[in-house]
Amino acid sequence: MWEPITDLVPSFFATLNQGPLTLTLFLHTFIVLPMFWIYKSEKKRLEEEAELED
């Protein structure tokens, strides 16, 4: 799965591009999963504000 990086300037994203799932797993871990967490926390906050207004 890992091959030597032949880029002139090895970068973090070149490392992520090594395997077919590496970039996908990275994006889902650091972008998609936190979006679900933010959605749930904001939904809870809005519901608590709605209860206070009643």
C-alpha positions in Angstrom: 0.0 0.0 0.0 2.9 2.4 0.7 5.2 3.3 -2.1 8.2 5.8 -2.1 7.0 9.3 -2.7 8.6 10.6 -5.8 7.3 14.2 -5.5 9.9 17.0 -5.7 8.6 18.3 -2.4 7.0 15.5 -0.3 3.9 16.9 1.4 1.2 15.7 3.8 -1.3 15.3 0.9 1.2 13.3 -1.1 1.3 10.9 1.8 -2.5 10.8 2.0 -2.6 9.9 -1.7 -0.6 6.7 -1.3 -3.5 4.2 -1.1 -7.0 4.0 -2.5 -8.7 4.5 0.9 -6.2 6.7 2.7 -7.6 10.0 1.6 -11.2 8.8 2.0 -10.5 7.6 5.6 -8.8 10.9 6.4 -11.5 13.1 5.1 -14.3 11.1 6.8 -12.4 11.1 10.1 -11.6 14.8 10.2 -14.4 16.4 8.2 -17.5 14.2 8.0 -17.6 12.8 11.5 -17.2 16.2 13.2 -20.0 17.5 11.0 -22.4 15.0 12.6 -21.1 16.0 16.1 -21.6 19.7 15.3 -25.1 19.0 13.9 -26.2 17.1 17.0 -24.8 19.7 19.4 -26.4 22.6 17.5 -29.7 20.7 17.3 -29.7 20.1 21.0 -28.9 23.8 21.7 -31.7 25.0 19.5 -34.2 22.6 21.1 -33.1 23.9 24.6 -33.6 27.5 23.4 -37.0 26.7 22.0 -38.0 25.2 25.4 -36.9 28.4 27.2 -39.0 30.6 25.0 -42.2 28.6 25.7 
